[in-house]
Amino acid sequence: MRYKLINNITGWIVFAVAAVVYLLTIEPTASFWDCGEFITQAYKLEVGHPPGAPIFMLVGNLFTQLAQDPSQVAKMVNVMSALMSAFTILFLFWTITHLTRKLIMVKEGNEHSTGQTIAVIGSGIVGALVYTFSDTFWFSAVEGEVYAFSSMLTALVFWLILKWEDNADKPHSDKWIVLIAYVMGLSIGVHLLNLLCIPAIVLVYYFKKNEAPDWKGGIKALLLSFGLIVILMWGIIPGFTKVGGWFELFFVNSLGFSYHTGVLVYLVLLIGIIVWSLYETLSPKGTEKRARISFFLSMGMTGILFIGSSAWLWMLLIAAGAYFAFRYKKLEVKFINLAVTCLMVILIGFSAYALIPIRSNANPPLDLNKPEDIFSLGSFLNREQYGQTPLIHGTTYASQLERNADGSLVKKGEKITYQQVVKTSPEQKDRYEKVVLPNYGYTNTMLFTRMHSQPNNPSFRNHSLGYEQWGGVTDLNQKPTFWQNLKFFFSYQVNHMYWRYFMWNFSGRQNDIQGHGEITAGNWITGIPFFDEHVLGLGPQDNIAPDIVDNKGHNKYYMLPLLLGIIGILYQLQLKERGKQSFTVVFMLFFMTGLAIILYLNQTPYEPRERDYAYAGSFYAFTIWVGMGVAGISYFLRKYIKSTAAATALATVATLCVPIQMASQNWDDHDRSGRTLARDTGMNYLSCVGENAILFTNGDNDTYPLWYVQETEGFRTDVRVTNLSFLQTEWYVDQLLRQAYESEPLPIRWTQPQYAGKAGSAAYIITKKEIEDVLRHNNVPPVSFGSYYDVTAFKDTLSLSQIMENLRTGQNTRPANPFNTGDMPIIPGNVLALDVDTARVDWKSLAAKPSHKMYIDMTDKSAVYFNEQMILEMLDNINAGGWERPIHFATTITPSLYMNLQNRSFSLNGLTYQVVPGTPLYNGVNIEAAYDNMVNKFRWGGLEKNPDIYLDETSRRMLSTYRLYFTQLVDALISAGEKEKALTALDKVTTMIPSSAVAYGTDGLLFARAYYRLGEKEKAEALINDISDRVNRNLDWFVRLDPVQLSNSLSDLIYNNINPMMLISSIYQQHNKEKYRILVDDLLQRAQTFYKLGVPYAGDTLLKEITDGSVRGYYSTAADDTVHRAAEEETMQKALNMMQQFSPRLLEQYQQSAQ
């Protein structure tokens, strides 16, 4: 009783510590990435990206009710994450004390001695606090994402099986199993990671129920646990919508009922069968035969017997299910009752997903994928929009569509789904139409595919570089060998994408910069200089480059948490049978939430961001061993200290230094209090557009923050934020054609029947020149060209209005031509034109020169995809409306999505480009609007109050974007003669984003150049001195690397260090000749050093830049300025002499160009 009281009280104290820490460090608003979307879902119960998180939405909505006003909503969702994380720590504490007590107490029921109690409680405290202050878990604990909630549910179910273990021999102990099943059902509505606890749970059950467990029984238990995962992930979750879909199809299409009737009938029957089954197993009137029948029907109705899509597999599962239900003699009624009860509570938890179609049918502004019926809900749950990742067997980066001898594609089956018919009149009856999606065969497939991609993937280039780097691939046209495949698996997926993250949490972290294998970013460290330099190969550890070490994410734990965990493992294993059983359970939790996820995710190189949050469960499991390490140390100390209590107390006090060290190292880079940058960025984007504007975005961080401030804080709800990646889908166009708050429907004249079925489609661009070139190649005389194509349709310049009319109506979309384009429409030219009514356009507000024509040049495109057609449709209709409705592109969009409008029709307004029909003034900057937006309206993410707030890499990158567009504004203001405004803008941005918050790079040097142009020499040189000092210290560190390390760091060396120094040289060349000559001499010495170190590329880069700069300087200097001309000539000669000595090839290139 004494131990139990101490255990409970200490657990709640640890909970309080974690809760206070997390509540003190939460972000007060939304964070970047998915957080803004999740907070919006919670606040207004809107539908986010697949597969949704309805339990997160409902619980989050409860917390949002506590907000005093909309600006506090995000904070309350973040508070939820903090408290969920604190509960995770509570359950972890009790888990560690339970498992450690089992190791220490040989016989159950014995009283704990003081020493044993201290050992157990000390283990729990240290292990729980290590996880409290661990890098990955703390990151998730302070933001409104699903991972904190998911971690709590994972910790809860594992703790619950341990509670069952304590009560397994008592009556009604199965209630703990039922509770576990219910929590797992709930967890499906948060994140599926929770299901990976099942193998560890089954092992606990197996070891408890078997007095003499052996390895054969353990393997059987694990196989059973994997089967349970399959039943849940590929049976119940997709099976529910699959079987429900069959009912829906029958009742709507065959019987003529309205939508959702079949689903309602299915639900009634499912509930009836489960209730019947429970009745047969509980009632004295029940019979075993009926119980078995109801059990079999329950399995079928929930989809367990219909895993996959193969009828043969279904027949096999039905046969196996029938044998188990009707012929398996060991199947007892008690087991049927427990199984059906667990199935029922899982479905009760899973039923939260009804929220998704209910809210989708309400047509909220945020309604991704529009999962309004059972079929679209099934697609939503199965995450079909993301495609399939090969696991056991699949395509590689070299795979191509397989073709028959006649060139046709080889079909490997088909996928059939159903969608609501597009009605042409309200009187038309409800009906589902079949959608057949063929599955095609691919070449160059392989077993256990790890290196996969497709050339049409926008990230294919990055994937290819990664496969070369980590897999040793040399020919991307050839399928990788199995050894290359394994090399990539171990070097990238296991080492870089798991082990590196693991060591961040238990050894130390180099910095918070995303790493891709270079030695300067994102590596794990120990903090022990010799080890980090010579074992990890991270270069000299004294006088480290400031870009590496002057980073709040530079954290040193000296491997203490790792060593403590290893001691815990060794202590566990040396305790023979009970220790090995405990180890096996914890190991399965560790493996399934870590390496098993690696196997399943099959990640490609160059992920958009670090993915350590996905493996938090694995780090949770390891901290169980960390906690046991305390007991292990006390066990060792008892050999030297007679008093058990003294030994355990010493071990506990000594090991408490580990979480204290972690807290001291991690606090500064996990404290988000005071940071509001994600919210402010969303507001800044929206502040840069006019009333009722359309704003095109594309990525997570230029979309979700905007949705958040609109949907949650009600900011600029007149603006329609339009994500171009979603604009390829029909469901998104449906939404855009509806009013949303004060935002009018988008100017799209296409009706639903006109764009139905066109999602992802394209119209080919074929030009007159292409056709005639082909005809000439085939010796067709020009006089006969008219026989091969419609010469009246194909023109150099086409009317955009006419083209959109053709595409919208489907008329005149296939003019005669010699190419085989199938059923795809054709645009017979690559330059589209709009007639602009100049009298109706407010040219002053657009900051553009009037023009009667607006041209859209698509010479570099071969097709116009559906989302691009929608953009053109909007431009056409906005032009018809006299350009009263502004249309903008976010500056952070990939330029390939700009439709080439950036070449002649973009005007910068801040963080957005406005499309203008005339010629933009001031080098494409609307100086009046941009100045007002950026200087007067911009918010600064909390930096205005505290310049020392923590800014992670995403935040720093966003603020660097701010600086970039300030440079454009300042240059435009100077060119326009607005020097006072230019100085004000410069002072504003340099004050609001100081170098202490975001280190200057090229952006700071552009500011310095502008300061020089404005006559502010001191400010200019202060910036240059700040940058040059840091870069020189970086370069001093780089030249101490060995040649291999230096060669592998060339990108960082040149882009972040050499290029800024050359820009400084260029600025000094214009504004400070004396410093210019000193700097050039220093750079020439640097070049010589690089040559001697065996890195000629760096030396060549420097010499080339110096030579080109001196040539430009010579010819830009007045002819009578003989002194400076002579100096430039001397510099040029020094560079050429060094070329002759170290790089004759480069010298030869210059000599040839001179001739």
Protein Blocks (a to p, Z undefined) as FASTA:
>chain_A
ZZmmmmmmmmmmmmmmmmmmmmmmpcfbdcehjllmmmmmmmnopacddebjfklmmmmm
mmmmmpmbfklmmmmmmmmmmmmmmmmmmmmmmmmmmmmmmmmmmbghiacdfklmmmmm
mmmmmmmmmmmmpmklmmmmmcccfklmmmmmmmmmmmmmmmmmmmmmpghklmmmmmmm
mmmmmmmmmofklmmmmmmmmmmmmmmmpmbacfklmmmmmmmmmmmmmmmmmmmmmmmm
mmmmmmmmmmmmmnopaehklmmmmmmmmmmmmmmmmmmmmpmkbcfklmmmmmmmmmmm
nommmgcjbfklmmmmmmmmmmmmmmmmklcfklmmmmmmmmmmmmmmmmmmmmmmmmmm
nopablghiaabfklmmmmmnommnopadfkbccdfkbccdddfkopacdebjddddddd
ddfbfklccddddddddddddehiaehifbgcdfklmklmmmmmmmmmmnopablkbccd
fklmmmmmmmmmmmmmmmmmmmmmmnocfblcdcehiakgopacehiaklmmmmnonopa
ehiafklmmcfklccehlmmmmmmmmmmmmmmmnommlmmmmmmmmmmmmmmmmmmmmmn
opaehifbdcklmmmmmmmmmmmmmmmmmmmmmmmmmmmmmblmlmmmmmmmmmmmmmmm
mmmmmmmmmccghiaklmmmmmmmmmmpcehiacddfblmlmmmmmmmmmmnopaklbcc
ddfklmmpmklmmmmmpcehjbccdddfbdfklmgopgoiacddddfklmmmmmmmnopa
fklmmmmpcfklpcfbdcfklmmmmmmnopaklccdfbdehjaccdebjbdcddddfklp
cfklnopacdfbdcddfklbcbdcfklmmmmmmmmmmmmnoomaccdddfkbcfklnnom
mmmmcccebjaccddfbdcehhhiafklmmmmmmmmpcehhmmmomkbccdfklmmmmmm
mmmmmmmmmmmmmmnopamlmmmmmmmmmmmmcfklmccdfkmmmmmmmmmmnopaklmm
mmmmmmmmmmmmmmmmmmmpcfklmmmmmmmmmmmmmmmmmmmmmmmmmmomklmmmmmm
mmmmmmmmmmmnopaklmmmmmmmmmmmmmmmmmmpcfklmmlmmmmmmmmmmmmmmmmm
mmmmlmmmmmmmmZZ
